[in-house]
């Protein structure tokens, strides 16, 4: 019944996005209201189609679905959101670029944080991103250094350990704001850099001993060492409970043997979170897994071989990827690789609890993925707007045609829904709720990013957005805001 569970999960995500969108729509006549109407029509039709599919196994759903489709409210929502005139007018407003698409309510400090990192991405990351992608380069220190100085890697680390997060609660919104802003410029060269320290930090906070927190969290917050996460294996993908990389006891520690794959940033990282099977009884499933904090030298190349004095080895090779370049995802092989007892997360009390510690780290990772998707979407939409305003076809700008405006309206509506849902769930997480909704926010935003970028790329092939050189000094923007006090050093 996996196919039915998928339809139900997707329909639920669309419903949550619809609710978040309407909650953010203030009043008729504003752009947010028009975007909400467009998305409402698409979401209602999509949800109805999914319920229709579910009715093949649950025929009793048909009567309720038929009743819903006949209600004046349903029919009115479809007419308002699918009207050609409404789409045309909304697309025209978007092309004029006089209003903010998908605005979310932020306090002064978080608004400043967003503006700072948007400028940082545009002025420092932007001029380097294309070269990193085209030549499959590693993210350079010219990006990593300023990000360290600004405290980016410590957004989820509590202040008592050198980060900028509160000591008594999470701060998902700050992490999402920075991630989205950086992803708008480059997903691989900037936007994804926070994911690995985010997951590792939360796992250490969930299961680490006091000594481990004191030892590792300040370094993670400072971006020294950089982090990587080794969970996925060649035969198991996201099936964490079935992982097979073995960890066997030896004098003073453990020996790792086996393979991991899709281990992003593993070459450059100096610290890896490795999930391994410490109990040989495979019938224990997830209860036989533990986490090791594995130290290694940092490597710049697409392949590395790290051999320990005692004969253990870790060998890595970058996986060629189509669009996710800059951080390099690696295949990793461990051969009798020694890890000391002190690096077993949680010590003896952490044995068999690696699955739970891993899941503790994944909620923030899901929200960060949703934020990355939002950053990618707005970049695609802005590129499409610029192209539609400048590209001329049959004597008129591409944006003068109704189909172009309708597509832009639909893209903006889906982006707006993704962003409103992501930030609504982020606020719930900060309040100690919303664990399940985090998965749905990621699902919806990532599906939306695929749809929006595909539509945008059809219109903007070979379009090259101009970039300014990295020469802007934004220190004056920071002023005396509390946010500026959390920065190690303003980027220049």
Helices and strands as residue ranges (DSSP letters): H 2-24, H 31-54, H 61-70, H 72-82, H 84-96, H 108-120, I 121-125, H 126-134, H 141-149, G 152-154, G 159-161, H 172-185, I 187-191, H 193-207, H 210-222, E 227-230, G 240-242, E 246-250, E 253-264, E 271-277, G 282-288, E 289-295, E 303-307, E 313-319, E 329-340, G 341-343, G 347-350, H 354-390, E 392-393, E 396-397, G 398-400, H 402-430, H 435-459, H 475-478, H 482-486
